[in-house]
Amino acid sequence: MMVNSLGRPRLWYINTDCEAEWAALARGDRFVPPGHFAAQNYILAFNLLKYLLRPGDGLLAPRSWWPGLAATAVAAGVELVPLDCPGDQSARQFTPWGWTPTARAIGEHAGAHLASPPLDVVARVNSKVYSHRLEHELGIAVTAARPVTSEAELVAQLRRYCSTIDDLWVVKHPYGVAARERILGRGPSIAPTAAVWCRRRFADGDTLLFEPWHTVVREYGVCSFTDAGGQTTVFGVSRPLTNGAGTLIGYDLTPTPVPELLHHVAVRVGSQLAAAGYYGPWGCDALELDHGWRPLLEINARWTVGFLALGVAARLSQTRGSWRLEAPPPLSTPMAVSP
């Protein structure tokens, strides 16, 4: 799964703040990495080292992380590469968690081989506005899901589709991830704090996504890769486990064949991504509902924790049980937020 088409070892760079960078660029703002992402990057780096990275790979990491990662890196045969002074990395293919201008600049500084899709394409296909439009183009859209660009439009959708107090709904930012940058509500009105959140996003020029909250039987993460020639490979499906509010709490490791519908949709999505100019890893979230399927909830045109969960299942050869991101050793020095 992790071998690239050129056969080079990879130089990994973990930037779970890629959606935050795309959101800033969409607003025309200068991107300043939010501090809390440093801890997430460190946790993800530890788990990637433990379960997915391969001998010969390198991992770009702040030196402050090294005490917590060194033993795991040695066991995996992976070199820890200092983020501030990476040396000559021309033998490796630069592999960020998600492509952004910041990530590309770091790869260029390292001198690694770059195979980046156009960055404007990456930003566009990662937006939930894009996946919503693609749902319609593929004829699999949820009728009540709607983009909204003002509070008046949102209120109109609430009154139309959530007229009773028992009707649950969600409003999402186009670059929200992992249950962040969204609000939950019920009925035809918006709570004051939620209204303030929406007004701020509308003032930034954001298009938000409104949709009723559905009863979910199972969630799936389809893990795929579309190469530069437009060929899509579906590696498998992860089984995210979430709480009642849709927040990820782990993964079911039970081997699960890719449902035929999801495989069919993934191939079509891969074709559309290739036509848009994107190539590389991507995940597609899908829902099995109590009244059918939503096979394309959103697209994450980057690596996802779903790929990692598939690697964990393969490495552990488990046929039951669940897994969640494991906590790395605590660090004794403050976390580095940026290079």
Secondary structure as UniProt FT lines:
FT   TURN            5..6
FT   STRAND          10..13
FT   TURN            16..17
FT   HELIX           18..27
FT   TURN            35..36
FT   HELIX           37..51
FT   TURN            55..56
FT   STRAND          58..61
FT   HELIX           63..65
FT   HELIX           66..76
FT   STRAND          79..82
FT   TURN            90..91
FT   STRAND          93..96
FT   HELIX           101..110
FT   HELIX           119..126
FT   HELIX           128..137
FT   TURN            138..139
FT   TURN            143..144
FT   STRAND          146..148
FT   HELIX           151..161
FT   TURN            165..166
FT   STRAND          168..172
FT   TURN            174..175
FT   TURN            178..179
FT   STRAND          182..186
FT   HELIX           192..203
FT   TURN            204..205
FT   STRAND          208..212
FT   STRAND          216..226
FT   TURN            228..229
FT   STRAND          232..242
FT   TURN            244..245
FT   STRAND          248..252
FT   HELIX           260..276
FT   STRAND          280..289
FT   TURN            290..291
FT   STRAND          292..300
FT   HELIX           305..316
FT   STRAND          322..323
//
